[in-house]
Amino acid sequence: MYGLNAPGFPIDKVQAPSPDSLATVKYSCVFWVDHLRDSISDEDMPQYDILDAVQTFLEKEYLYWLEALSLLRAMPEGVIAIRQLEGLLVGISY
């Protein structure tokens, strides 16, 4: 995302580009699971739709999300989000 040359590039040497391509999505990257949890209480949205959306995200975008969290220095928040997501998915009946 930031044009790093190799995997394992030290985070303390990463410099965000100007303009920072992640600046506008930081909130979404960190708090999407919180909003997902809030949407589950919405009875108008079938729970299988939620499961499908989460499965698609995990299959196609998960590694990009982890990369973004790393570059945003928000990995601890990502760990919390994954734990919350697991708890939500266990509670969904389908």
Secondary structure, 3 states (H helix, E strand, C coil): CCCCCCCCCCHHHCCCCCCCCCHHHHHHHHHHHHHHHHHHCCCCCCHHHHHHHHHHHHHHCHHHHHHHHHHCCCHHHHHHHHHHHHHHHHHCCC
